[in-house]
Amino acid sequence: MFSNGVVPGLTHIVEALTEEGDGVVIQSPVYPPFHELVTGLKRELLDAPLRQVDGRYEMDFDALDTQMRKAKLFLLCSPHNPVGRVWTESELKQVVELARRHDVILVADEIHADLTYPSQRHTALNRLDDNVITVSAPSKAFNIAGLFASYIICPDGAMRKRITQVQNKHHVLPTPFANTAIIAAYTDSRAERWLDQLTAELEEQATYLVNRFNEELPQLKTFLPEASYLLWIDFAALDLEPEARKKWLHEEVRLFLSPGGPFGESGQTFERINFGTSRAVLDEAFKRLTEHADGKAFV
Ligand SMILES: Cc1ncc(COP(=O)(O)O)c(C=O)c1O
């Protein structure tokens, strides 16, 4: 089904398949609209926060089990924004297993999947379970968010009907530009070649940036992404409250990053950088950060 954006798609699915007060599970830190759409629709937000294990984020299956018991639906971010994980098949099988056990509807936002790095392998959740609802778009991979072109894959006819009713209520209509872009993105061999170059370049850029942090600014902790163009950086060692950190970054460093707070409680000490830019811009940003961090006290 067509949808005019992944966030509207997720919102319409939650509106169609759950009632006010029903539980919806998310795994923080996660893309802020996941929090906002659930609370905005007056559903209960059930968080099963990710865990940091040996410098990388993992799912907390005990927390997921506890929250899924009370939930109607689970919003999975795969690959995950902001932590950059490409979930393994074994991790996703455990998610499917828990969802079956607790009769929870699985909804996977796979908008970053096309940007999975060459060294990694993305597993589409609907390969592991026929009832999964997938929401995605070519907008990240091909940088066409302005076209509002996305889609929902929902194999269950009854659910599809309910989602369509909500979409109709909200006047969701495809545009010829959006449809043409979706078809071109997924069928034109030039798009495929371009994407192959892009993912290789993004992996190189991610490795470069994380190495620089490790060598030149080890006080700031980073997590090597496995997909996409986002790096999640822990500024905890700087010992600045989020507002003071923002002021420092904007007014002294002259760097505008995405503050981590809206991604969930554990994101308070974090900033997210978008490294989908030229090496020159990135080097300049890194130079500003190291120069200004130099005079700072780290805890
Ligand atoms: C996980 C995730 N879902 C959805 C979106 C946005 O999708 P759309 O612009 O189609 O609503 C983003 C963009 O940052 C994202 O990271």
The ligand as an SDF file (V2000), in Angstrom:
LIG
                    3D

 16 16  0  0  0  0  0  0  0  0999 V2000
   13.7640    5.0900   11.5260 C   0  0  0  0  0  0  0  0  0  0  0  0
   13.1530    6.1880   10.7210 C   0  0  0  0  0  0  0  0  0  0  0  0
   11.8640    6.0890   10.3240 N   0  0  0  0  0  0  0  0  0  0  0  0
   11.2810    7.0690    9.5930 C   0  0  0  0  0  0  0  0  0  0  0  0
   11.9700    8.2050    9.2250 C   0  0  0  0  0  0  0  0  0  0  0  0
   11.2820    9.2820    8.4470 C   0  0  0  0  0  0  0  0  0  0  0  0
   10.4800    8.7660    7.4640 O   0  0  0  0  0  0  0  0  0  0  0  0
    9.4710    9.6890    6.6630 P   0  0  0  0  0  0  0  0  0  0  0  0
   10.1830   10.9490    6.3050 O   0  0  0  0  0  0  0  0  0  0  0  0
    9.1170    8.8470    5.4810 O   0  0  0  0  0  0  0  0  0  0  0  0
    8.2950    9.9120    7.5630 O   0  0  0  0  0  0  0  0  0  0  0  0
   13.3040    8.3480    9.6170 C   0  0  0  0  0  0  0  0  0  0  0  0
   14.0550    9.5780    9.2680 C   0  0  0  0  0  0  0  0  0  0  0  0
   14.9520   10.0080    9.9330 O   0  0  0  0  0  0  0  0  0  0  0  0
   13.9050    7.3150   10.3730 C   0  0  0  0  0  0  0  0  0  0  0  0
   15.1970    7.4090   10.7710 O   0  0  0  0  0  0  0  0  0  0  0  0
  1  2  1  0
  2  3  1  0
  2 15  2  0
  3  4  2  0
  4  5  1  0
  5  6  1  0
  5 12  2  0
  6  7  1  0
  7  8  1  0
  8  9  2  0
  8 10  1  0
  8 11  1  0
 12 13  1  0
 12 15  1  0
 13 14  2  0
 15 16  1  0
M  END
$$$$
